[in-house]
Structure formats: structure tokens, C-alpha cells
Amino acid sequence: MKQICVKYAFMMMYVFFETFSSFAQEIPKDSLFEISFEDLMNMEVSSGTKLLQRAQEVSAKVTIISYDIIQKRGYNTIEDVLADIPGFQFRNIQSINSYVFGRGIPNQNNLILVLIDGVQINELNSGGFYGGAQYNLDNVERIEVIYGPASVVYGTNAVSGIVNIITKKPLTSQGVDVNAHTGSFNTQKLQLGYGYYNAENDFGIRISGLKKYSEKGDFGGANCLHNWSDSVYNFENDMSFDTKLTYKSITIGTNYLRKQSSANLYYRTQGTQYREGESLWNIGFLNSYVTYNVKPSSRFLFTHTSYYRNSTLYPNTIAHIVDTSQIRYYRPNYLIGTELVGKFTVNDKFSSIGGISFDYENLAKDYSITWSDSIIYMPPKPPKPVMIENYSTNGFLQLTYAILPQLEASAGGRFDYNTSYDFVYTPSGSLIYKAQMYTIKLLYMEAFRAPKPWDYNWGEGNHSLLPEEMHSMEVTSNFVVAKHVMVETSIYKNRFYNMFVKNNTNTAWINADTINLIGLEAELQYLRKRFQSYINYTYLHFYDFKDNTLEEIAPHTCNAGITYMPTSNITAHVRCNYTSKKVNANILYPQVDDACVFHAKLSYIVQQSLQWFIDVRNILNTEYYHTSNRNVTAYRQPQRTVLIGVTWHLL
């Protein structure tokens, strides 16, 4: 199947190139794809050092996904976005969470940091982030993906990379906007937004809210390897709310995400003590922040941010229903912090970026749990769990020197002190050669993930855990080989050690495994006025594992897509995602087969402010699975899903 999918992807690109390139000359530039590859390479991003830099100057591989791309390709979740770019694989359990594996390391979502407007949204107690549909992609300006270890700037958990969701600004999103769709499996979404900006006073406000519900697919009986009964009920009910107020150099923002989902698919029910029923996993994330930018001179730039983070598993959560009872969970957590980041330019050759931050966190030692005496009745509300106070002080510094006008060298380091895991030092270094139409980066990066209460206290507990660590060497490049063609490649060698695994009795986490891998990522993009196309490929080689196989990780992935605009008011997009065979973590279903899944979106602009669309996911109704590290043998992914919707914007 791999050969067929790759050949088909190349064939699609070739046919569109040859058929439609002659028409591209006839279309006015301002009606279709306006951005060039040079624009992309010079685009400013904020995730590399927490200050704006051109993408080609960041000491890491950078991918930018704009709002225009999100809309044209029909991405509905953060997984949709990441599944279409190199380096990401998934364990989507279609239940309380979806797990994202960056660059070949299986984990519990605690090796990638997800940010909204630069503030972390990862769950505080475990360090993991929640995947799913609760992110309001209709209110996104762009998504910045920073590949590889980034602990020098971000500290713990920034091991496989950074995903920074930048929300819309009042200045660029004025008026009222509505996005809605409905479709298969009782899927419904409504997003409302409003933006206002007063240029005279340099004041603006942006408000956006999202409500989304879906039963996702048919997972009962034989449809999913008989893990659950024919009547199993599954759902995800999401809500998010964003506000952003800007006044001159001050930004005040709040992001709230709530994810409610059934826990019925979390465990296999057929032949076990677990039962289906009115289960509910109900978790909320609240971020509030104030950012102030000041530039006292042409050489100095400072950004100060104070923030409040709250991630709480609400006490009406019914996590498990077993033969004799229901089990109810509660876990509150919050963090308060402040950070100052600054840049000092000494001269044309030498500059420095540094920062210091202070955090106080109040974390639940573990879940607070109550039980009922019946499979039918809800248990009493759990009490507040034992809380743990932690303090941390962190500082980083990165120095950059221009050896030649086009060649820069940088070196950085970070000290972290936390009352839970003491001192950690993290270094990095880079050599970047940048020209107008190409960039080459040689990178050395390190990162760590410090144990959290979820790790220390799971099962019997183990308070002697050491931080997990990643050391990485990488060469990444961007080449605009022709006016309309760009090639991007990355070759990296990662060593991940002190990895957390469960002990022989399955009662505690210990430091044990080491993973060594070599990775290759390559992407070809073609951009011309009428259409945009891409194909990317990722290869992973685990050179000290038997048969070069690591549980849950496929050695080959490939993605391809084409966006075509036959007229200025019609957009058609088709894409496919291919994943090769991989070893399952569940020995009852030892291998998950390869899969090639196709999606499409067609949109039509009725008038300048109104657009209708149809979005078809899994067009061929392919039966494919994700791995399982639980007693579920494997997780069936959703069947063909058809969504019909409307986008409306009124100034």
C-alpha cells in the first residue's frame, strides 16, 4: 500500500502541474495565493525565543500554518494540523484524550509543549497536553511549530517540540464572524467572533467563542474488534472562549478550554470488569495573561508577561464504571508566574537574548477519588486532594555572533531550579547560513522533562525519579530551487534517556529505557496562483532496537495534498495521509497495519462575506486503527464523515 499511496500522491501533483500551470498566468495576484516562498522564509515568529524573529533566524526547524491554510484544507482539530506536516504520529483513543508523538518518541503528551499566545496550556499535574477539538481554530491567526528540543527557552517538557497557537488580533479581525457546520455522527459546531479596533487610540478588543459536539464514529461491536458492545455511546463536547484586549504596547488575554468526553472507550468492556454507561471526563483549562512590550532604544527590547494558569479535572468526572460501582475523580491545579525576556543588540555582529521567570504552583498530589455502592448511582463529591506547593526560578541566555554577513553562530544555556526536582542545566548551540532563497542550519539541542506529581505518586510511588533527557544533533535546510518550488529537509540524531517506564510489578515509574534514533524529514512544496501543493515524507530508524521497531511508532509516514482554485470564488482541496505498519503496545493485537486515508474540502464564496463548504473526511471509508497501550486491543478511527457548513464575516 505504501508504494501505491506515494505513487498516487506524486501522480496527483504532476497532473495538476501540467494541466493548470498555463492558466495561472491569467489570474490577478490579489485574488488567489499571494504569499511567496521568500515571504514564508522571512515571516516573523515568536516561539523560537519568545521575541519576534524571522523564521530563518530561529535556531530550530520552523513550520508555520496560517489561518488561510487551516480554512482551505479543512483542519478541524490540532491533530488534523499536525497530521499533515512531517514528524508527527498519533494514538487517538477517541475518548478522554488523543496522544501526539513528535519525532518518534511515544509518550503521554508530556514531551511537547502546547501554547496559546505564548502561554502554556499543558495540564499542570502531569505536564501533558490534551488533544481534541476544543481548540478554536476559527480564531487562529497562525500556528507555529518549533521542532526538536527547546528547553533552553521553555524549560521542562519542551522535548520533541513546541506548538504555539497564535490567536487573532483586533487590528486584523474587525467585525463579526460566524463559522458553523453540521454532519455525520451528530457533529455540530458554532463559532462566533467579534473584533473592534480604534486606530486613533491604538485600542482594540477581540472576543471569540466556540461550541462543538460530536459522537465521532461508530465504535460498537465488530466495528472495533469487539472491544465494546454494539450499543456503546461515545461523545466529545467542547467549549472554548478567547478574549484579547490591546492598548498600545499592552495585551491582556484570557483563554478558556473545556473538554467533556465519554470515558467508555478508555477501557475494553467485553470480558472485563469495566462497564459502559454515563461516564464523563470533564476537564477545563484557564489561562490569563498580561504582556507589556517596551523598546527604550534601538538596541534594547523587553517583553514582560505575568500569567495565571489553571487546569482542573472537575469533581463531576465519572472516570470508571465497574461491576459493582462508579468511580468519581477530582484534581485541581493552578500556577502563577511572571517572566521578563529581553534582547540587547551590541552592534551589527553581536546580540543577546535572555530571560528570567518565577513560578509558584499549587498541584494536587493525586486524584481525589470516591466510590458508589452501585453501578447505577453516582458517588459523593470527592474532597479536595492533598496539595503540593512548588516554587521555581529559571533563567536563560542566548548569544549570537555574525561571523560573516550570511553566517551566524549562537550558543545558549538555561538554569532551572524547582523545589521538586532541584537544579537542571540545559545547553544549546547553532550555526546558521542564510541567503535570500535558502537557509542551512546546523543545530545542537538538549531538553528535559522533570517528574511531576503524576509521575512521583503513581501506584506505589517513586520519589527518586530523575528527569528524562533528550540530546539532539540536526541539519535542516530550506531551498527555493525554482520560483514556484521549495524543498525542505531535516536529518537528525536523537538520544532520549532516563525514559520513564513501569517497573516489573507495574506498580511505579522508574528510569530505565534509552532510545537512539536517526530521523529524516523531507518536504516538497509547489506554490502558484491557482493552486498550492505539497508532499512530505518522514523516516525513523531506531538503530539499537530489534528489527528497527519501536512500539507504536511507524518507520514511514507520507502526506500529500493539493489546493486548487479554478475561479476566485471556488476552492477545492484533496489530501492523503499515509502511515506504515507499526508494532502495537497491546500483545493481543500485535501489529497495526499500514493505512492511507483521503480527505477533501470544497468551498464556494457566494459573495465577499459568505462562504459555503462541504468537508468529507476519510473519503474511501478506510478501516484503520491506532495503537493501544491499554487493554483495548486497538482503536478504530472514525468512518467516512461528511460536514456541511458556512463561514460568514461582516465588517
Secondary structure, 3 states (H helix, E strand, C coil): CHHHHHHHHHHHHHHHHHHHHHHHCCCCHHHCCCCCHHHHHHCEECCCCCCCEEHHHCCCCEEEEEHHHHHHHCCCCHHHHHHCCCCEEEEECCCCCEEEEECCCCCCCCCEEEEECCEECCCCCCCCCCCCCCCCHHHEEEEEEEECCCHHHHCCCCCCEEEEEEECCCCCCCEEEEEEEEECCCEEEEEEEEEEEECCCCEEEEEEEEEEEECCCCCCHHHHCCCCCCCCCCCEEEEEEEEEEEECCEEEEEEEEEEEECCCCCCCCCCCCECCCCCEEEEEEEEEEEEEEECCCCCEEEEEEEEEEEEEEEEEEEEEEECCCEEEEEECEEEEEEEEEEEEECCCCEEEEEEEEEEEEEEECCCEEEECCCCCCCCCCCCCCCEEEEEEEEEEEEEEEEEECCEEEEEEEEEEEECCCEEEEEEEEEEEEECCCEEEEEEEEEEEECCCHHHHCCCCCCCCCCCEEEEEEEEEEEEEEECCEEEEEEEEEEEEEEEEEECCCCCCEEEEEEEEEEEEEEEEEEEECCEEEEEEEEEEECCCCHHHCECCECCEEEEEEEEEEEECCEEEEEEEEEECCEECCCCCCCEECCEEEEEEEEEEEEECCEEEEEEEECCCCCCCEECCCCCCCCEECCCCEEEEEEEEEEC
